[in-house]
């Protein structure tokens, strides 16, 4: 409850940081926030050429399949890149001014969520013009986005604190994220894995998250309740663990950065 009270009491600071993160990301860029659309589109263009034609992956509506996986993944990687260094990058403020330090990684996650919702316009356009249409299921997208937000925020909060003490954290996690990308059915269907070992994919919460977005946007169906529960439980565990690590380490921030 203390966290929610802090966020409410310092809501103006949180709002200012979110705006700064959104504007600062593309500061000085000619296209500005349009890169929120262009980045995932360029990624999809590359994958759409390489995987169906070179890797011989065949999936119906593969372009939409890619879009529904790449954009949520882009939300995750962008937040991780921005949020892990949020404490170190604001060392001057952390040392001089009191405020709840968790606002820094949380604001990075919120700015990523805003960019994600903007980028969802791309998914809608591709589904409509690709002949898949839309259904009422897209109204549930914010619910899954909230689960992804909680999961990502928990990771960022904990890792931003560890990063203050262990300088190599960002590089190690970047390597792990790159491996996790190929361990998530973004570029390929899970059915490509032998059934005997397919369960390994489903230990990854992002497998469920990406699949659920596809259910809503592409297949117009509801995900299995067991999948939703698994996502929610994993998100809660990550958030509680992240906050625990942050609270244990935040007392030494001023001395370490």
C-alpha positions in Angstrom: 0.0 0.0 0.0 2.9 2.3 0.6 3.9 2.1 -3.0 0.4 3.3 -4.2 0.4 6.1 -1.6 3.9 7.2 -2.9 2.7 7.1 -6.5 -0.3 9.2 -5.6 1.5 11.7 -3.5 4.2 12.2 -6.2 1.8 11.8 -9.2 3.0 15.1 -10.7 6.6 13.9 -10.6 5.5 10.6 -12.1 3.6 12.4 -14.9 6.5 14.7 -15.6 8.9 11.7 -15.8 6.7 9.8 -18.2 6.4 12.8 -20.5 10.2 13.3 -20.3 10.8 9.6 -21.2 8.4 9.7 -24.2 9.7 13.0 -25.5 13.4 12.3 -24.7 13.5 9.0 -26.5 13.1 10.7 -29.9 14.5 14.2 -28.9 16.3 15.7 -31.9 14.8 13.2 -34.3 13.2 14.6 -37.4 10.4 12.0 -37.3 10.0 12.1 -33.5 7.2 9.9 -32.1 6.6 8.4 -35.6 9.5 6.1 -34.7 7.1 4.3 -32.4 5.4 3.1 -35.6 8.5 2.8 -37.8 10.7 0.7 -35.5 8.3 -2.3 -35.3 7.4 -1.9 -38.9 11.1 -2.1 -40.0 11.6 -5.1 -37.8 8.6 -6.9 -39.2 9.7 -6.1 -42.8 13.0 -7.9 -42.1 11.5 -10.9 -40.4 8.7 -11.2 -43.0 11.4 -11.6 -45.7 13.8 -13.8 -43.8 11.6 -16.3 -42.1 8.9 -17.3 -44.6 11.2 -17.4 -47.6 14.6 -18.3 -46.2 13.7 -20.3 -43.1 10.6 -21.8 -44.8 8.3 -21.0 -42.0 4.7 -21.3 -43.2 1.9 -19.8 -41.1 -1.4 -18.3 -42.2 -1.5 -14.5 -42.1 2.2 -14.5 -41.2 2.5 -10.7 -41.5 -0.2 -10.2 -38.9 1.2 -13.0 -36.8 4.5 -11.2 -36.7 3.0 -7.8 -35.9 1.1 -9.2 -32.9 4.3 -10.6 -31.5 6.9 -8.0 -32.4 5.0 -4.9 -31.0 4.4 -6.4 -27.5 8.0 -7.6 -27.5 9.2 -4.1 -28.5 7.3 -2.8 -25.5 9.2 -5.2 -23.2 12.7 -4.6 -24.7 12.3 -0.8 -24.8 11.2 -0.6 -21.2 14.0 -2.9 -20.1 16.6 -0.8 -21.9 15.3 2.5 -20.5 14.3 1.3 -17.1 17.4 -0.7 -16.0 19.6 2.4 -16.1 16.9 4.8 -14.6 18.6 5.1 -11.2 22.1 5.4 -12.4 21.1 7.9 -15.2 19.4 10.1 -12.6 22.3 10.0 -10.1 22.4 13.8 -9.5 18.7 13.9 -8.6 18.9 10.8 -6.4 21.7 12.2 -4.4 20.2 15.7 -3.8 16.4 15.4 -3.7 14.2 13.1 -1.7 11.4 11.3 -3.6 10.3 7.7 -3.8 13.1 6.2 -6.0 10.8 3.6 -7.5 9.1 6.3 -9.5 12.1 6.3 -11.9 11.7 2.7 -13.2 7.9 2.8 -13.0 7.8 6.0 -15.1 10.0 4.3 -17.7 7.5 1.4 -17.7 4.5 3.7 -18.0 6.1 5.5 -21.0 6.6 2.2 -22.7 3.0 1.3 -22.0 1.8 4.6 -23.7 4.0 3.9 -26.7 2.6 0.3 -26.9 -1.0 1.6 -27.0 0.0 4.0 -29.8 1.7 1.1 -31.7 -1.4 -1.0 -31.3 -2.9 1.1 -34.1 -0.5 -0.7 -36.4 -1.9 -4.1 -35.4 -5.4 -2.9 -35.9 -4.6 -1.5 -39.4 -2.8 -4.7 -40.5 -5.7 -6.9 -39.2 -8.4 -4.8 -40.9 -6.6 -4.4 -44.2 -5.4 -8.0 -44.0 -8.9 -9.3 -44.0 -9.0 -10.5 -40.4 -11.3 -7.8 -39.2 -11.9 -6.8 -35.6 -14.0 -8.1 -32.8 -15.1 -7.1 -29.3 -12.1 -9.1 -28.0 -9.7 -6.1 -28.6 -11.5 -4.4 -25.6 -9.6 -6.9 -23.4 -6.2 -5.9 -24.8 -5.7 -3.3 -21.9 -6.2 -6.1 -19.4 -3.3 -8.2 -20.9 -1.3 -5.0 -21.3 -1.7 -4.4 -17.6 -0.4 -7.9 -16.8 2.6 -7.2 -19.1 3.1 -3.9 -17.4 3.2 -5.4 -13.9 5.5 -8.2 -15.1 7.9 -5.7 -16.8 7.7 -3.2 -14.0 8.7 -5.8 -11.5 11.7 -6.9 -13.6 12.8 -3.3 -14.2 12.4 -2.2 -10.6 14.5 -5.1 -9.3 17.2 -4.9 -12.0 17.5 -1.1 -11.8 18.5 -1.5 -8.2 20.9 -4.3 -8.8 22.4 -2.3 -11.7 23.5 0.4 -9.2 25.8 -2.2 -7.5 26.8 -4.5 -10.4 27.8 -2.5 -13.4 27.6 -5.3 -15.8 23.9 -6.0 -15.1 22.6 -4.2 -18.2 24.9 -6.2 -20.5 24.1 -9.6 -18.9 20.3 -8.9 -19.1 20.6 -7.7 -22.7 22.1 -11.1 -23.6 19.4 -12.9 -21.7 16.7 -10.8 -23.5 18.2 -11.7 -26.9 18.1 -15.4 -26.0 14.5 -15.1 -24.6 13.4 -13.5 -27.9 14.2 -16.8 -29.7 12.6 -18.7 -26.9 9.3 -16.9 -27.4 7.0 -17.9 -30.4 7.3 -14.5 -32.0 8.8 -15.5 -35.4 7.5 -19.0 -35.4 4.5 -21.0 -34.2 5.0 -23.0 -31.0 3.8 -26.1 -33.0 7.2 -26.2 -34.7 8.7 -27.5 -31.4 8.4 -31.3 -30.8 5.4 -31.9 -28.5 7.7 -33.7 -26.0 9.6 -30.5 -25.2 7.0 -27.9 -26.1 6.2 -27.4 -22.5 9.5 -25.6 -22.1 8.1 -22.7 -24.3 5.1 -22.4 -22.0 7.2 -21.8 -18.9 8.0 -18.5 -20.5 5.2 -16.0 -19.6 5.8 -14.0 -22.7 4.7 -17.1 -24.7 1.3 -16.7 -23.1 1.3 -12.9 -23.4 2.0 -12.9 -27.1 -0.4 -15.8 -27.8 -3.2 -13.9 -26.0 -2.6 -10.7 -28.0 -3.0 -12.9 -31.1 -6.2 -14.5 -29.7 -7.7 -11.0 -29.4 -6.5 -9.3 -32.6 -6.3 -12.2 -35.0 -8.4 -15.2 -33.9 -11.2 -13.3 -32.1 -11.3 -15.8 -29.2 -10.6 -15.9 -25.5 -7.4 -17.4 -24.1 -7.5 -20.4 -21.8 -8.2 -19.4 -18.2 -5.2 -21.4 -17.1 -3.0 -19.2 -19.3 -4.4 -16.0 -17.9 -3.9 -17.2 -14.4 -0.3 -18.2 -15.1 0.5 -14.8 -16.6 -1.1 -13.0 -13.7 0.7 -15.1 -11.0 4.1 -14.7 -12.8 3.5 -10.9 -13.1 2.7 -10.7 -9.4 5.7 -12.8 -8.3 8.0 -10.6 -10.5 6.6 -7.4 -9.1 6.7 -8.5 -5.4 10.3 -9.8 -5.8 11.4 -6.7 -7.7 10.0 -4.4 -5.0 11.7 -6.6 -2.3 15.1 -6.3 -4.0 14.6 -2.6 -4.5 13.7 -1.9 -0.9 16.7 -3.9 0.3 19.1 -2.0 -1.9 17.8 1.6 -2.2 19.4 2.8 1.1 22.8 2.6 -0.5 22.0 4.2 -3.8 23.5 7.6 -3.0 26.8 6.1 -2.0 27.1 3.7 -5.0 26.2 6.0 -7.9 
